[in-house]
Amino acid sequence: MIPPDVTWKTCCWSRETTSAHQIISNLCHLKLSVTAVSSMYN
């Protein structure tokens, strides 16, 4: 299983310039926030 941090970093730092990139980036940051909150409760 891929570590969450690797997943969002790969996604967020992607060099895509398509309109979908904005949506993907938002989803990545949301995932990052969820991951950060989850780690606080572990």
The first five atom37 places (N, CA, C, CB, O) and aatype in JSON, in Angstrom:
{
  "aatype": [12, 9, 14, 14, 3, 19, 16, 17, 11, 16, 4, 4, 17, 15, 1, 6, 16, 16, 15, 0, 8, 5, 9, 9, 15, 2, 10, 4, 8, 10, 11, 10, 15, 19, 16, 0, 19, 15, 15, 12, 18, 2],
  "atom_mask": [
    [1, 1, 1, 1, 1],
    [1, 1, 1, 1, 1],
    [1, 1, 1, 1, 1],
    [1, 1, 1, 1, 1],
    [1, 1, 1, 1, 1],
    [1, 1, 1, 1, 1],
    [1, 1, 1, 1, 1],
    [1, 1, 1, 1, 1],
    [1, 1, 1, 1, 1],
    [1, 1, 1, 1, 1],
    [1, 1, 1, 1, 1],
    [1, 1, 1, 1, 1],
    [1, 1, 1, 1, 1],
    [1, 1, 1, 1, 1],
    [1, 1, 1, 1, 1],
    [1, 1, 1, 1, 1],
    [1, 1, 1, 1, 1],
    [1, 1, 1, 1, 1],
    [1, 1, 1, 1, 1],
    [1, 1, 1, 1, 1],
    [1, 1, 1, 1, 1],
    [1, 1, 1, 1, 1],
    [1, 1, 1, 1, 1],
    [1, 1, 1, 1, 1],
    [1, 1, 1, 1, 1],
    [1, 1, 1, 1, 1],
    [1, 1, 1, 1, 1],
    [1, 1, 1, 1, 1],
    [1, 1, 1, 1, 1],
    [1, 1, 1, 1, 1],
    [1, 1, 1, 1, 1],
    [1, 1, 1, 1, 1],
    [1, 1, 1, 1, 1],
    [1, 1, 1, 1, 1],
    [1, 1, 1, 1, 1],
    [1, 1, 1, 1, 1],
    [1, 1, 1, 1, 1],
    [1, 1, 1, 1, 1],
    [1, 1, 1, 1, 1],
    [1, 1, 1, 1, 1],
    [1, 1, 1, 1, 1],
    [1, 1, 1, 1, 1]
  ],
  "atom_positions": [
    [[0.85, -1.2, 0.0], [0.0, 0.0, 0.0], [0.89, 1.25, 0.0], [-0.97, 0.01, 1.24], [1.88, 1.31, 0.72]],
    [[0.52, 2.23, -0.81], [1.31, 3.46, -0.91], [1.03, 4.37, 0.29], [1.01, 4.2, -2.23], [-0.13, 4.65, 0.59]],
    [[2.06, 4.84, 0.95], [1.87, 5.77, 2.08], [1.09, 7.01, 1.62], [3.24, 6.2, 2.68], [1.35, 7.53, 0.54]],
    [[0.14, 7.48, 2.43], [-0.69, 8.65, 2.07], [0.13, 9.87, 1.66], [-1.57, 9.03, 3.24], [-0.23, 10.57, 0.71]],
    [[1.23, 10.12, 2.38], [2.02, 11.31, 2.07], [2.61, 11.23, 0.67], [3.15, 11.47, 3.1], [2.69, 12.25, -0.03]],
    [[3.01, 10.03, 0.25], [3.55, 9.87, -1.11], [2.44, 10.12, -2.13], [4.16, 8.46, -1.3], [2.67, 10.74, -3.17]],
    [[1.24, 9.62, -1.83], [0.11, 9.77, -2.74], [-0.22, 11.23, -2.98], [-1.1, 9.04, -2.2], [-0.3, 11.66, -4.13]],
    [[-0.42, 12.0, -1.91], [-0.82, 13.39, -2.11], [0.32, 14.24, -2.67], [-1.31, 13.99, -0.81], [0.07, 15.18, -3.43]],
    [[1.56, 13.92, -2.31], [2.67, 14.7, -2.86], [2.77, 14.5, -4.36], [4.01, 14.31, -2.18], [2.96, 15.46, -5.11]],
    [[2.62, 13.26, -4.79], [2.69, 12.95, -6.22], [1.57, 13.68, -6.96], [2.58, 11.43, -6.46], [1.77, 14.19, -8.06]],
    [[0.42, 13.73, -6.34], [-0.74, 14.36, -6.95], [-0.63, 15.88, -6.93], [-2.02, 13.91, -6.24], [-0.81, 16.53, -7.95]],
    [[-0.35, 16.42, -5.78], [-0.32, 17.87, -5.62], [0.81, 18.54, -6.39], [-0.19, 18.22, -4.17], [0.66, 19.66, -6.87]],
    [[1.94, 17.85, -6.5], [3.07, 18.45, -7.18], [3.11, 18.09, -8.65], [4.36, 18.04, -6.52], [4.11, 18.33, -9.34]],
    [[2.02, 17.5, -9.13], [1.93, 17.14, -10.55], [2.01, 18.4, -11.39], [0.61, 16.36, -10.85], [1.53, 19.46, -10.98]],
    [[2.61, 18.29, -12.56], [2.79, 19.47, -13.43], [1.66, 19.59, -14.45], [4.14, 19.39, -14.15], [1.8, 20.33, -15.43]],
    [[0.58, 18.9, -14.24], [-0.55, 18.98, -15.18], [-1.04, 20.42, -15.28], [-1.71, 18.03, -14.74], [-1.09, 21.13, -14.28]],
    [[-1.4, 20.84, -16.48], [-1.89, 22.22, -16.66], [-3.32, 22.22, -17.18], [-0.98, 22.99, -17.61], [-3.82, 23.25, -17.63]],
    [[-3.97, 21.07, -17.11], [-5.35, 20.98, -17.6], [-6.3, 21.56, -16.56], [-5.72, 19.51, -17.91], [-5.9, 21.8, -15.42]],
    [[-7.53, 21.78, -16.95], [-8.52, 22.34, -16.03], [-8.79, 21.35, -14.9], [-9.82, 22.67, -16.78], [-9.16, 21.76, -13.8]],
    [[-8.6, 20.08, -15.17], [-8.84, 19.06, -14.15], [-7.81, 19.15, -13.02], [-8.79, 17.67, -14.78], [-8.07, 18.71, -11.9]],
    [[-6.66, 19.74, -13.33], [-5.6, 19.85, -12.32], [-6.09, 20.61, -11.09], [-4.37, 20.54, -12.91], [-5.75, 20.25, -9.96]],
    [[-6.87, 21.67, -11.31], [-7.37, 22.46, -10.19], [-8.22, 21.6, -9.26], [-8.19, 23.66, -10.7], [-8.08, 21.66, -8.04]],
    [[-9.09, 20.78, -9.86], [-9.95, 19.9, -9.08], [-9.12, 18.85, -8.35], [-11.0, 19.22, -9.98], [-9.32, 18.59, -7.17]],
    [[-8.17, 18.26, -9.09], [-7.32, 17.23, -8.51], [-6.5, 17.82, -7.36], [-6.38, 16.62, -9.58], [-6.34, 17.19, -6.31]],
    [[-5.99, 19.01, -7.57], [-5.19, 19.66, -6.54], [-6.02, 19.89, -5.29], [-4.63, 20.99, -7.06], [-5.55, 19.66, -4.17]],
    [[-7.27, 20.34, -5.47], [-8.15, 20.57, -4.33], [-8.41, 19.28, -3.58], [-9.48, 21.19, -4.8], [-8.41, 19.25, -2.35]],
    [[-8.63, 18.19, -4.34], [-8.87, 16.9, -3.71], [-7.64, 16.45, -2.94], [-9.25, 15.84, -4.76], [-7.75, 15.86, -1.86]],
    [[-6.46, 16.73, -3.48], [-5.21, 16.36, -2.82], [-5.03, 17.1, -1.52], [-4.02, 16.62, -3.74], [-4.64, 16.51, -0.51]],
    [[-5.32, 18.38, -1.53], [-5.16, 19.17, -0.31], [-6.18, 18.73, 0.73], [-5.31, 20.67, -0.61], [-5.91, 18.73, 1.93]],
    [[-7.37, 18.34, 0.25], [-8.39, 17.85, 1.16], [-7.91, 16.55, 1.79], [-9.75, 17.65, 0.43], [-8.05, 16.35, 3.0]],
    [[-7.35, 15.68, 0.96], [-6.81, 14.4, 1.46], [-5.7, 14.67, 2.47], [-6.28, 13.53, 0.28], [-5.6, 13.98, 3.48]],
    [[-4.88, 15.66, 2.17], [-3.78, 16.01, 3.07], [-4.34, 16.44, 4.42], [-2.91, 17.14, 2.47], [-3.83, 16.03, 5.47]],
    [[-5.38, 17.25, 4.41], [-5.99, 17.72, 5.64], [-6.56, 16.56, 6.44], [-7.09, 18.75, 5.35], [-6.38, 16.47, 7.65]],
    [[-7.25, 15.67, 5.74], [-7.85, 14.5, 6.4], [-6.76, 13.62, 6.99], [-8.71, 13.7, 5.4], [-6.89, 13.11, 8.11]],
    [[-5.68, 13.44, 6.23], [-4.56, 12.62, 6.7], [-3.93, 13.24, 7.94], [-3.5, 12.45, 5.58], [-3.6, 12.53, 8.9]],
    [[-3.77, 14.55, 7.93], [-3.16, 15.24, 9.06], [-4.03, 15.11, 10.3], [-2.93, 16.73, 8.72], [-3.53, 14.85, 11.4]],
    [[-5.34, 15.28, 10.13], [-6.26, 15.17, 11.25], [-6.28, 13.73, 11.78], [-7.69, 15.61, 10.84], [-6.28, 13.5, 12.98]],
    [[-6.3, 12.78, 10.86], [-6.33, 11.37, 11.25], [-5.09, 11.0, 12.05], [-6.44, 10.46, 10.01], [-5.17, 10.28, 13.04]],
    [[-3.92, 11.52, 11.62], [-2.68, 11.2, 12.31], [-2.68, 11.76, 13.73], [-1.48, 11.73, 11.53], [-2.01, 11.23, 14.62]],
    [[-3.42, 12.83, 13.95], [-3.48, 13.44, 15.27], [-4.25, 12.55, 16.24], [-4.14, 14.83, 15.18], [-3.98, 12.55, 17.45]],
    [[-5.2, 11.79, 15.71], [-6.02, 10.94, 16.57], [-5.5, 9.52, 16.67], [-7.43, 10.92, 16.05], [-6.08, 8.7, 17.38]],
    [[-4.41, 9.22, 15.99], [-3.86, 7.86, 16.04], [-2.9, 7.72, 17.23], [-3.13, 7.51, 14.72], [-2.33, 6.65, 17.45]]
  ]
}
